[in-house]
Amino acid sequence: MHHLLHTLLRCLLALTLVAMVGQARADAPAPLLLDSADGEVDAWPAVRLLSDPGGALQLEAVRQQLDRFTPPAGPHANLGPRRDVVWLHLPLQATGGDGRWVLDIAYPVLNQADVYLLRGGEVVQQARLGALLPFAQRPLPSRTHTLGLALAPGERHDLLLRVRTESAMVLPISLRQPQVQQALEGRQLVVQGLMMGVALALLAYSLAHWLSLRDPLFLMYALMVLGTSTFLVDFTGLGQQLLWSERTGLLAKISPMSVLLALAAGSRFVALSLQTQQHSPRVHRGLILVGNLAALGLALSLVGVLDYRGSQLVAVVLGPMAPMLAIPAAWQLARQGHRAARYMLVGWCTYTLGAVNMACVLRGWLPANGWTLHFFQWTSLVEMLVWLRVLGLHIEAVRRHAERTELERAALVSLAHTDALTGLPNRRGLQQALQAALPSCTGGRALAVFLLDLDGFKPVNDRLGHDAGDDLLVQVGQRLRAQVRGGDVVARLGGDEFVIMAPGIPGEAEALVLGRKLLDAFNQPFEVSGQVCRVGLTIGFALAPHDGIHADDLLKRADAAMYAGKQAGRHTVRRGGASPGLTFSS
């Protein structure tokens, strides 16, 4: 009886053990099947995780606790910000082909991931990935964290990853055939290269304009482009692949620092573009405060007061403030017809969409995939291009202002050189014309300077009044201009004295012919205030270079000749100069 009872107990124990083994096998996760025909497999649905808050678990202990791994909660491939170490378990089985696959963790700023490949409970391959690893020590030279796996076809493998990071624990894990991975990396490099090329062109454009114009708006745009582009270069892995090998020291904080630089410059760019100091002083003070706080955060990060998480916290807190201040101000100005405000509004709205998307990814609220991880990059590019139009409008405004200034200056110069009554050049205008013409005169192409004084003007002015006298002077100026060539200058010195400058005169005879023509023109009477009146001319002239090469000397000689003509009977033309004078009267 005792023997029978002992046998029954042994059978019951055996059945219990069989049931436990069966249950364990039933609970074991099915491996992720890798078929070479697929080319690419998303690994996240098969991932299970185990938290290691103290970071003390070793591989051997983890292997004994595979049953404690649980499916990840939350969005696809995104665990959000975590301070603990996380172990990931991914069972694999290659069903065909040569078993060569590439593991890809497509989040370049992930700090560290230790990878262990087990077969039959034994480690057959291990490697360290992550941004903290010098690029030259990476298993594969790619932007993202990749590792070539050699799987035995048909056999189960367990892939364990020990992940720790200061940034968000974003884990878009894929497995690809080597040729598929290579083609994907090539396409992504082309796209990233084009986008970075556009950013460099914008940076060069803005710096060139700043150097030439010394306009702070272009410097702020350049710093904003530099900050945004630096963040994207680091975020996409291009920085560590092409520019710096190790992401240590300040380079470990380059992402939040570049965001702070973009915020500091972008806030001032908006304030300058929207002219908030004039249109909205309170918004202006807010934007300047945000910019100053971002600059302070950048400085504290540079000197080591703020670590990565501290710098990131400052960037996350300040990031939404600038759009919150700028968008309402831009909206109000856009409704008033402010052209730059419309483009600023489009740029800020686009940027805000990308920034909100990025913030949600980093907080673990959105799934990690190609769209969400690169959306901020595309919106930043659109923002930079839209804001380039703001610079274009600013250049147009600067040019229009310069043109208005030049027109105003020319108008002032014209007023200073023009007789207000007749519209003819005054003494200053005449001096300017003489100074320009004298250097080119020669013996065969002389410059004739005629000084004309009206005969009989005072009686007309006294009899008909000053208004009539002014009208007569205007008509005299018009009649004189009608008698001379297009290149000749008719000026009024004041009172009833006029000067004609005639370049290209062959000699004295031709000057006398012109003088006679002027005298003849005044044989016709003038009609002033409904009355007919007559005035004549007495003309004295000098020739350059024969009679002098200085404007004052020529005018003095012409004046002396004119005075002599007055004494000789008026209505004459007489030369005054170094050579014997000739007189003609009509």
C-alpha angles and dihedrals in degrees: 000000000000091000092051092051091050091051092051092051091051091051092048091051091049092051090049092052091048090051091049092050090047091049091049090051090048091051094047109103117249112249121254105254114227113201116185088219090066095059093194132040129186104228100191098088089060095045123111125185143208123197118227104188095179095039090229101120115113127207094258092054091047092052088058092053103051089122089063093061113108134194112269118257124219133036124350114286093347124108094169124216111345133167096195127086112253127207117206124201121201119175112207139188126180108214099187146000125043095311095245111142135157121229110214127189100188098202106095097191094058105125105216142350123177110204125205123182113199130191119183089354093302127110109247098168137014136173143161121240132179147094092278089065115090108252092239090060096054115115090233126023099239138125093245127050107274136168130183112233125204107206124185105235114246095013128108118245131187117216114200123188125189106202129189128162143161091218127061114304097243110166116179095172120186137167118215140174109258094247091049091050092049093050092047092050091050093052092047092050091053092051093044091047092053092049093048089047090056090049092051091049091052090048093050092046094052095044092049091052092046092052092048100039101026087219112155091213090072092047091052090049091049092051091047091051090046093051096046093044092048090052091050093045089055096039093052093046095243091117096060092039098049112011113029128018102203125046095209136120112009090352088066087065097038095112098059092035092055090049089053090050091051091048093049093050096036093055092054091043090057092046091052095043096049093038088227092171088070101030102036117007094181092054088045092055090048093051092047090049092051090048092049093048090050090050090049091050090050091050093049090049092050093053092046100251091119121049125205095282093044092050091046091050092053090049092048093049096045096038098080094041098073094053090044089057099036103043097061091045092048091047092053093048092045090056088054091055099260102158097200090050091059092056091043089053092052091046095049094045090051092046091047092054091052094043093050090049091050092046091051091050092049091048091051096247099118131050116258112240140128093281099049095040094052101031093093090052092056094044090049090053091050090048093051092048093047091049088050085068087055088057089049091054089048091053089050090051091048090049093048090049090050090049092049090048091050092048091049091048091048090048091051091047090048091050090049091050099038132081107240095215104047101021089234123129112278127215091289091048091049092050090051092050092047093049089052095047103040098072092059099048119107138179092268094041105039129182113236119205113194121192112198128193122187118241114218098008097125096059091050091048092048094045100043101028137248095289090056089046090054090049090051092051090052091051091048090054091050093049092049092051090051091059100051135069125264094257094050121099124225113196137174117223094189138283108022096329120114133178129207120198112198117181125196097038110157095213151315095300092058090047090054090050090055090046091052090049089055092049091049091051089063094055086086114081126237127234112224125172090346093307131105116235136169131218129173137203137242111196133195122180142181132197127224132245091013097057098029145316100231123085095226092050092051093049091049092051092047090048091051091050091048091050090049089051090052090053091048096057109288131251090075138122116222135174120228117194150086094309125064111285124243124206130206127182133176 
